[in-house]
Amino acid sequence: MKKNKKLYTAEELLSSKYGKLGTQSREKFRKEAFAFYFAEIIKDRRKSLKMTQEELANKIGKKRPYISRIEKGEDIKLSNFSLLISALNLSIELKPA
């Protein structure tokens, strides 16, 4: 006879691994997760347009290593994010929470 394993909610799993909501460790995880999420969108779109990192960098007036850092989720400023969105023919929608 098999024992029933407890099912955990996403919040329980996140809290156990990254700390409770509002803690420094949880906030760090949240920021890194968003950076990763946006990095994947940017990288996927660039590749779907068959654009190299160098071509994208030239299009926004930056150097290729900067695009590489963005695609790794390491470095993105809001002003540069706007340039990337435009260069990749993407749009963003801001809504009240």
N, CA, C and O atoms as a GROMACS GRO file, in nm:
protein
  388
    1MET      N    1   0.083  -0.118   0.000
    1MET     CA    2   0.000   0.000   0.000
    1MET      C    3   0.088   0.125   0.000
    1MET      O    4   0.180   0.136   0.081
    2LYS      N    5   0.060   0.219  -0.092
    2LYS     CA    6   0.139   0.341  -0.104
    2LYS      C    7   0.090   0.446  -0.006
    2LYS      O    8  -0.029   0.460   0.019
    3LYS      N    9   0.187   0.519   0.048
    3LYS     CA   10   0.151   0.632   0.134
    3LYS      C   11   0.117   0.750   0.045
    3LYS      O   12   0.177   0.771  -0.060
    4ASN      N   13   0.019   0.827   0.088
    4ASN     CA   14  -0.014   0.949   0.016
    4ASN      C   15   0.089   1.056   0.049
    4ASN      O   16   0.116   1.084   0.166
    5LYS      N   17   0.146   1.114  -0.054
    5LYS     CA   18   0.241   1.223  -0.033
    5LYS      C   19   0.165   1.353  -0.029
    5LYS      O   20   0.068   1.373  -0.102
    6LYS      N   21   0.210   1.443   0.058
    6LYS     CA   22   0.147   1.573   0.070
    6LYS      C   23   0.175   1.656  -0.056
    6LYS      O   24   0.288   1.659  -0.104
    7LEU      N   25   0.074   1.720  -0.106
    7LEU     CA   26   0.091   1.811  -0.218
    7LEU      C   27   0.114   1.951  -0.161
    7LEU      O   28   0.047   1.991  -0.066
    8TYR      N   29   0.207   2.022  -0.219
    8TYR     CA   30   0.239   2.156  -0.172
    8TYR      C   31   0.190   2.260  -0.272
    8TYR      O   32   0.188   2.236  -0.393
    9THR      N   33   0.151   2.374  -0.220
    9THR     CA   34   0.114   2.485  -0.308
    9THR      C   35   0.242   2.550  -0.358
    9THR      O   36   0.350   2.530  -0.300
   10ALA      N   37   0.231   2.628  -0.464
   10ALA     CA   38   0.347   2.701  -0.516
   10ALA      C   39   0.403   2.793  -0.408
   10ALA      O   40   0.525   2.805  -0.393
   11GLU      N   41   0.315   2.858  -0.333
   11GLU     CA   42   0.360   2.949  -0.226
   11GLU      C   43   0.440   2.874  -0.120
   11GLU      O   44   0.542   2.924  -0.073
   12GLU      N   45   0.396   2.756  -0.083
   12GLU     CA   46   0.468   2.677   0.017
   12GLU      C   47   0.607   2.639  -0.034
   12GLU      O   48   0.705   2.646   0.040
   13LEU      N   49   0.614   2.599  -0.160
   13LEU     CA   50   0.743   2.561  -0.218
   13LEU      C   51   0.837   2.682  -0.227
   13LEU      O   52   0.955   2.672  -0.194
   14LEU      N   53   0.783   2.794  -0.274
   14LEU     CA   54   0.865   2.914  -0.284
   14LEU      C   55   0.914   2.960  -0.147
   14LEU      O   56   1.030   2.997  -0.130
   15SER      N   57   0.825   2.957  -0.049
   15SER     CA   58   0.861   2.999   0.086
   15SER      C   59   0.969   2.909   0.146
   15SER      O   60   1.061   2.958   0.212
   16SER      N   61   0.958   2.780   0.122
   16SER     CA   62   1.058   2.690   0.179
   16SER      C   63   1.194   2.706   0.113
   16SER      O   64   1.297   2.689   0.178
   17LYS      N   65   1.195   2.739  -0.015
   17LYS     CA   66   1.322   2.750  -0.087
   17LYS      C   67   1.380   2.891  -0.085
   17LYS      O   68   1.502   2.907  -0.076
   18TYR      N   69   1.294   2.995  -0.092
   18TYR     CA   70   1.342   3.132  -0.107
   18TYR      C   71   1.302   3.225   0.007
   18TYR      O   72   1.336   3.343   0.005
   19GLY      N   73   1.231   3.174   0.103
   19GLY     CA   74   1.189   3.258   0.215
   19GLY      C   75   1.047   3.309   0.197
   19GLY      O   76   0.991   3.305   0.087
   20LYS      N   77   0.991   3.357   0.304
   20LYS     CA   78   0.853   3.407   0.301
   20LYS      C   79   0.845   3.539   0.226
   20LYS      O   80   0.944   3.610   0.210
   21LEU      N   81   0.724   3.570   0.179
   21LEU     CA   82   0.699   3.698   0.111
   21LEU      C   83   0.747   3.813   0.198
   21LEU      O   84   0.727   3.814   0.319
   22GLY      N   85   0.812   3.909   0.134
   22GLY     CA   86   0.859   4.026   0.207
   22GLY      C   87   1.001   4.015   0.258
   22GLY      O   88   1.060   4.115   0.299
   23THR      N   89   1.058   3.895   0.257
   23THR     CA   90   1.195   3.880   0.304
   23THR      C   91   1.292   3.920   0.193
   23THR      O   92   1.256   3.921   0.075
   24GLN      N   93   1.415   3.952   0.233
   24GLN     CA   94   1.516   3.991   0.136
   24GLN      C   95   1.545   3.880   0.036
   24GLN      O   96   1.561   3.905  -0.083
   25SER      N   97   1.552   3.758   0.085
   25SER     CA   98   1.583   3.647  -0.005
   25SER      C   99   1.471   3.623  -0.106
   25SER      O  100   1.498   3.588  -0.221
   26ARG      N  101   1.349   3.640  -0.064
   26ARG     CA  102   1.236   3.622  -0.156
   26ARG      C  103   1.232   3.734  -0.259
   26ARG      O  104   1.201   3.710  -0.376
   27GLU      N  105   1.263   3.857  -0.217
   27GLU     CA  106   1.265   3.970  -0.310
   27GLU      C  107   1.376   3.951  -0.413
   27GLU      O  108   1.358   3.981  -0.531
   28LYS      N  109   1.490   3.901  -0.370
   28LYS     CA  110   1.601   3.874  -0.462
   28LYS      C  111   1.557   3.770  -0.566
   28LYS      O  112   1.584   3.785  -0.685
   29PHE      N  113   1.490   3.664  -0.519
   29PHE     CA  114   1.440   3.562  -0.611
   29PHE      C  115   1.342   3.623  -0.711
   29PHE      O  116   1.349   3.594  -0.830
   30ARG      N  117   1.250   3.707  -0.663
   30ARG     CA  118   1.149   3.769  -0.750
   30ARG      C  119   1.217   3.851  -0.861
   30ARG      O  120   1.180   3.842  -0.978
   31LYS      N  121   1.315   3.931  -0.822
   31LYS     CA  122   1.384   4.015  -0.920
   31LYS      C  123   1.458   3.930  -1.023
   31LYS      O  124   1.454   3.958  -1.143
   32GLU      N  125   1.523   3.825  -0.976
   32GLU     CA  126   1.596   3.737  -1.068
   32GLU      C  127   1.499   3.662  -1.161
   32GLU      O  128   1.530   3.641  -1.278
   33ALA      N  129   1.384   3.624  -1.109
   33ALA     CA  130   1.285   3.554  -1.190
   33ALA      C  131   1.231   3.645  -1.300
   33ALA      O  132   1.215   3.602  -1.415
   34PHE      N  133   1.202   3.771  -1.266
   34PHE     CA  134   1.153   3.864  -1.368
   34PHE      C  135   1.261   3.891  -1.472
   34PHE      O  136   1.231   3.897  -1.592
   35ALA      N  137   1.385   3.908  -1.428
   35ALA     CA  138   1.495   3.932  -1.522
   35ALA      C  139   1.507   3.814  -1.619
   35ALA      O  140   1.526   3.833  -1.739
   36PHE      N  141   1.498   3.692  -1.566
   36PHE     CA  142   1.506   3.572  -1.650
   36PHE      C  143   1.389   3.568  -1.749
   36PHE      O  144   1.408   3.539  -1.867
   37TYR      N  145   1.271   3.598  -1.701
   37TYR     CA  146   1.150   3.597  -1.785
   37TYR      C  147   1.164   3.693  -1.902
   37TYR      O  148   1.140   3.655  -2.017
   38PHE      N  149   1.203   3.817  -1.874
   38PHE     CA  150   1.218   3.915  -1.980
   38PHE      C  151   1.334   3.879  -2.073
   38PHE      O  152   1.326   3.901  -2.194
   39ALA      N  153   1.440   3.824  -2.018
   39ALA     CA  154   1.554   3.783  -2.099
   39ALA      C  155   1.513   3.677  -2.201
   39ALA      O  156   1.553   3.683  -2.317
   40GLU      N  157   1.432   3.581  -2.157
   40GLU     CA  158   1.387   3.476  -2.248
   40GLU      C  159   1.297   3.531  -2.358
   40GLU      O  160   1.306   3.487  -2.473
   41ILE      N  161   1.213   3.626  -2.325
   41ILE     CA  162   1.126   3.688  -2.426
   41ILE      C  163   1.210   3.760  -2.530
   41ILE      O  164   1.188   3.744  -2.650
   42ILE      N  165   1.307   3.838  -2.484
   42ILE     CA  166   1.392   3.915  -2.574
   42ILE      C  167   1.474   3.820  -2.663
   42ILE      O  168   1.481   3.840  -2.785
   43LYS      N  169   1.536   3.720  -2.604
   43LYS     CA  170   1.618   3.626  -2.680
   43LYS      C  171   1.533   3.549  -2.782
   43LYS      O  172   1.573   3.534  -2.898
   44ASP      N  173   1.418   3.502  -2.740
   44ASP     CA  174   1.330   3.427  -2.830
   44ASP      C  175   1.286   3.513  -2.948
   44ASP      O  176   1.286   3.467  -3.062
   45ARG      N  177   1.248   3.636  -2.920
   45ARG     CA  178   1.204   3.725  -3.028
   45ARG      C  179   1.318   3.758  -3.124
   45ARG      O  180   1.300   3.757  -3.246
   46ARG      N  181   1.436   3.785  -3.069
   46ARG     CA  182   1.551   3.815  -3.155
   46ARG      C  183   1.579   3.697  -3.248
   46ARG      O  184   1.603   3.716  -3.367
   47LYS      N  185   1.576   3.577  -3.193
   47LYS     CA  186   1.602   3.458  -3.275
   47LYS      C  187   1.492   3.435  -3.378
   47LYS      O  188   1.520   3.394  -3.490
   48SER      N  189   1.367   3.461  -3.340
   48SER     CA  190   1.258   3.442  -3.436
   48SER      C  191   1.268   3.540  -3.552
   48SER      O  192   1.221   3.512  -3.662
   49LEU      N  193   1.330   3.655  -3.528
   49LEU     CA  194   1.353   3.754  -3.634
   49LEU      C  195   1.483   3.725  -3.709
   49LEU      O  196   1.522   3.800  -3.799
   50LYS      N  197   1.551   3.615  -3.671
   50LYS     CA  198   1.679   3.575  -3.731
   50LYS      C  199   1.781   3.690  -3.724
   50LYS      O  200   1.852   3.718  -3.819
   51MET      N  201   1.784   3.752  -3.608
   51MET     CA  202   1.871   3.865  -3.584
   51MET      C  203   1.983   3.819  -3.488
   51MET      O  204   1.957   3.749  -3.390
   52THR      N  205   2.105   3.859  -3.517
   52THR     CA  206   2.214   3.827  -3.427
   52THR      C  207   2.217   3.927  -3.311
   52THR      O  208   2.154   4.033  -3.317
   53GLN      N  209   2.290   3.891  -3.207
   53GLN     CA  210   2.308   3.985  -3.096
   53GLN      C  211   2.374   4.113  -3.146
   53GLN      O  212   2.340   4.223  -3.104
   54GLU      N  213   2.469   4.098  -3.237
   54GLU     CA  214   2.541   4.213  -3.293
   54GLU      C  215   2.444   4.305  -3.368
   54GLU      O  216   2.450   4.427  -3.353
   55GLU      N  217   2.356   4.246  -3.448
   55GLU     CA  218   2.259   4.327  -3.523
   55GLU      C  219   2.164   4.401  -3.429
   55GLU      O  220   2.134   4.519  -3.451
   56LEU      N  221   2.118   4.333  -3.326
   56LEU     CA  222   2.030   4.398  -3.230
   56LEU      C  223   2.102   4.510  -3.156
   56LEU      O  224   2.048   4.618  -3.136
   57ALA      N  225   2.225   4.483  -3.117
   57ALA     CA  226   2.304   4.584  -3.047
   57ALA      C  227   2.320   4.709  -3.135
   57ALA      O  228   2.302   4.821  -3.088
   58ASN      N  229   2.354   4.688  -3.261
   58ASN     CA  230   2.369   4.801  -3.353
   58ASN      C  231   2.240   4.879  -3.368
   58ASN      O  232   2.241   5.002  -3.378
   59LYS      N  233   2.130   4.808  -3.369
   59LYS     CA  234   1.999   4.871  -3.388
   59LYS      C  235   1.962   4.965  -3.272
   59LYS      O  236   1.890   5.063  -3.291
   60ILE      N  237   2.011   4.933  -3.151
   60ILE     CA  238   1.978   5.017  -3.035
   60ILE      C  239   2.097   5.101  -2.987
   60ILE      O  240   2.089   5.168  -2.884
   61GLY      N  241   2.206   5.096  -3.062
   61GLY     CA  242   2.321   5.179  -3.027
   61GLY      C  243   2.402   5.127  -2.909
   61GLY      O  244   2.460   5.205  -2.833
   62LYS      N  245   2.407   4.996  -2.893
   62LYS     CA  246   2.485   4.934  -2.785
   62LYS      C  247   2.584   4.836  -2.845
   62LYS      O  248   2.587   4.816  -2.966
   63LYS      N  249   2.664   4.775  -2.759
   63LYS     CA  250   2.760   4.674  -2.804
   63LYS      C  251   2.705   4.535  -2.778
   63LYS      O  252   2.621   4.516  -2.690
   64ARG      N  253   2.752   4.436  -2.856
   64ARG     CA  254   2.702   4.300  -2.845
   64ARG      C  255   2.710   4.240  -2.704
   64ARG      O  256   2.615   4.173  -2.663
   65PRO      N  257   2.818   4.262  -2.628
   65PRO     CA  258   2.821   4.205  -2.493
   65PRO      C  259   2.705   4.252  -2.403
   65PRO      O  260   2.662   4.180  -2.313
   66TYR      N  261   2.655   4.372  -2.428
   66TYR     CA  262   2.540   4.422  -2.350
   66TYR      C  263   2.417   4.336  -2.379
   66TYR      O  264   2.342   4.302  -2.287
   67ILE      N  265   2.394   4.302  -2.505
   67ILE     CA  266   2.281   4.217  -2.541
   67ILE      C  267   2.296   4.080  -2.477
   67ILE      O  268   2.199   4.021  -2.429
   68SER      N  269   2.417   4.029  -2.476
   68SER     CA  270   2.444   3.900  -2.412
   68SER      C  271   2.407   3.905  -2.264
   68SER      O  272   2.343   3.812  -2.213
   69ARG      N  273   2.447   4.010  -2.195
   69ARG     CA  274   2.414   4.022  -2.052
   69ARG      C  275   2.263   4.031  -2.031
   69ARG      O  276   2.210   3.971  -1.938
   70ILE      N  277   2.195   4.104  -2.117
   70ILE     CA  278   2.049   4.115  -2.106
   70ILE      C  279   1.986   3.977  -2.123
   70ILE      O  280   1.896   3.940  -2.048
   71GLU      N  281   2.032   3.902  -2.222
   71GLU     CA  282   1.975   3.770  -2.250
   71GLU      C  283   2.008   3.667  -2.142
   71GLU      O  284   1.949   3.559  -2.138
   72LYS      N  285   2.101   3.700  -2.056
   72LYS     CA  286   2.131   3.615  -1.940
   72LYS      C  287   2.056   3.664  -1.816
   72LYS      O  288   2.067   3.605  -1.709
   73GLY      N  289   1.981   3.772  -1.832
   73GLY     CA  290   1.906   3.827  -1.720
   73GLY      C  291   1.993   3.904  -1.623
   73GLY      O  292   1.956   3.921  -1.507
   74GLU      N  293   2.108   3.951  -1.668
   74GLU     CA  294   2.203   4.016  -1.578
   74GLU      C  295   2.192   4.167  -1.572
   74GLU      O  296   2.224   4.227  -1.469
   75ASP      N  297   2.148   4.230  -1.679
   75ASP     CA  298   2.160   4.375  -1.683
   75ASP      C  299   2.056   4.434  -1.779
   75ASP      O  300   2.066   4.415  -1.900
   76ILE      N  301   1.958   4.504  -1.725
   76ILE     CA  302   1.865   4.573  -1.813
   76ILE      C  303   1.811   4.696  -1.740
   76ILE      O  304   1.765   4.688  -1.626
   77LYS      N  305   1.817   4.807  -1.808
   77LYS     CA  306   1.762   4.932  -1.756
   77LYS      C  307   1.631   4.958  -1.830
   77LYS      O  308   1.615   4.918  -1.945
   78LEU      N  309   1.541   5.024  -1.763
   78LEU     CA  310   1.411   5.051  -1.823
   78LEU      C  311   1.424   5.126  -1.956
   78LEU      O  312   1.353   5.095  -2.051
   79SER      N  313   1.512   5.223  -1.962
   79SER     CA  314   1.529   5.299  -2.087
   79SER      C  315   1.578   5.209  -2.199
   79SER      O  316   1.533   5.223  -2.313
   80ASN      N  317   1.668   5.117  -2.169
   80ASN     CA  318   1.716   5.024  -2.272
   80ASN      C  319   1.612   4.919  -2.304
   80ASN      O  320   1.604   4.873  -2.418
   81PHE      N  321   1.532   4.880  -2.206
   81PHE     CA  322   1.424   4.784  -2.230
   81PHE      C  323   1.329   4.841  -2.336
   81PHE      O  324   1.285   4.769  -2.426
   82SER      N  325   1.299   4.968  -2.323
   82SER     CA  326   1.211   5.035  -2.419
   82SER      C  327   1.271   5.031  -2.560
   82SER      O  328   1.200   5.006  -2.657
   83LEU      N  329   1.401   5.056  -2.571
   83LEU     CA  330   1.468   5.050  -2.701
   83LEU      C  331   1.461   4.909  -2.760
   83LEU      O  332   1.436   4.892  -2.879
   84LEU      N  333   1.482   4.809  -2.675
   84LEU     CA  334   1.477   4.670  -2.722
   84LEU      C  335   1.338   4.633  -2.770
   84LEU      O  336   1.322   4.570  -2.875
   85ILE      N  337   1.237   4.672  -2.693
   85ILE     CA  338   1.098   4.641  -2.730
   85ILE      C  339   1.068   4.697  -2.869
   85ILE      O  340   1.008   4.629  -2.953
   86SER      N  341   1.109   4.820  -2.891
   86SER     CA  342   1.085   4.884  -3.019
   86SER      C  343   1.164   4.814  -3.131
   86SER      O  344   1.109   4.787  -3.238
   87ALA      N  345   1.291   4.786  -3.107
   87ALA     CA  346   1.376   4.723  -3.208
   87ALA      C  347   1.328   4.584  -3.245
   87ALA      O  348   1.348   4.539  -3.358
   88LEU      N  349   1.266   4.516  -3.152
   88LEU     CA  350   1.218   4.379  -3.176
   88LEU      C  351   1.071   4.375  -3.217
   88LEU      O  352   1.012   4.267  -3.229
   89ASN      N  353   1.013   4.493  -3.238
   89ASN     CA  354   0.874   4.501  -3.282
   89ASN      C  355   0.780   4.434  -3.182
   89ASN      O  356   0.687   4.364  -3.222
   90LEU      N  357   0.805   4.456  -3.055
   90LEU     CA  358   0.720   4.404  -2.949
   90LEU      C  359   0.640   4.518  -2.888
   90LEU      O  360   0.670   4.635  -2.913
   91SER      N  361   0.542   4.485  -2.809
   91SER     CA  362   0.470   4.589  -2.736
   91SER      C  363   0.453   4.541  -2.592
   91SER      O  364   0.456   4.421  -2.564
   92ILE      N  365   0.435   4.636  -2.504
   92ILE     CA  366   0.407   4.603  -2.364
   92ILE      C  367   0.281   4.675  -2.323
   92ILE      O  368   0.247   4.781  -2.376
   93GLU      N  369   0.214   4.617  -2.229
   93GLU     CA  370   0.090   4.676  -2.178
   93GLU      C  371   0.103   4.688  -2.028
   93GLU      O  372   0.131   4.590  -1.959
   94LEU      N  373   0.081   4.808  -1.978
   94LEU     CA  374   0.084   4.830  -1.835
   94LEU      C  375  -0.059   4.841  -1.785
   94LEU      O  376  -0.140   4.916  -1.840
   95LYS      N  377  -0.088   4.765  -1.680
   95LYS     CA  378  -0.224   4.767  -1.623
   95LYS      C  379  -0.212   4.786  -1.472
   95LYS      O  380  -0.113   4.743  -1.412
   96PRO      N  381  -0.310   4.850  -1.412
   96PRO     CA  382  -0.309   4.858  -1.266
   96PRO      C  383  -0.317   4.718  -1.206
   96PRO      O  384  -0.383   4.630  -1.260
   97ALA      N  385  -0.249   4.699  -1.096
   97ALA     CA  386  -0.249   4.566  -1.031
   97ALA      C  387  -0.384   4.536  -0.970
   97ALA      O  388  -0.403   4.429  -0.912
   0.00000   0.00000   0.00000
